[in-house]
Amino acid sequence: MILKLIKFNCVKSTNDEAIKIIRSKKNSKGIVISNFQTKGRGTMGKKWISHKGNFFVSIFFELKKSMPDFKEFSLINPLIVKKTLKEYSSQQVKIKWPNDLLIRNRKVCGILQELIQFEKKFFLIIGIGINTVSSPKTKSFRGTSILESSNKLVDNSRILKSLKKNYETIFRNYKFNKKLLKK
């Protein structure tokens, strides 16, 4: 599966843009990336605080019968994102199931998974927010960024390239390969 890159400077939400693209019939699979989002969404209706300079994408594709079930993706997605983050962080990356990634017990990444139906087809949208340069200050969780935790400034385009490659490798020809997740 080849995921087409769809770039924006500023959007309300990358997941919302993915939904618009699916419904417009322009693309059935791709990656929406934006430099900034004004109304990022988290799980259970929570707001995702989107500091400028951090990483915001939504990966979307039609769910085929040969793919894992929708619910299995809540296990698969954190593993793929963890694999990607390990390339850029000098610290250990841990998964806080089902949708957060932590460095030093602080949230560095959130994943929002949505399923929509359009014209009798089901599409999965995976929103990924990574604190690459800064983390929000909230009362509900302690956050960190890759820069703060590893003292490394990471180019978001490199993370995008790695994430795209990791998703395309895992889902090539719609065949799920568990061995690739463990590398």
Buried (B, 14 or more C-beta within 10 A) or exposed (E): BEBEEBEBEEBEBBBBBBBEBBEEEEBBBBBBBBBBBEEBBBBEEEEBBBBEBBBBBBBBBBBEEEBBEEEEBBEBBBBBBBBBBEEBBEBEBBBBEEBBBBBBEBBBBBBBBBEBEEEEEEBBBBBBBBBBBBBBEEEEEEBBBBBBBBEEEBEBEEBBEBBBEBBEBBBEEBEBEEEBBEE
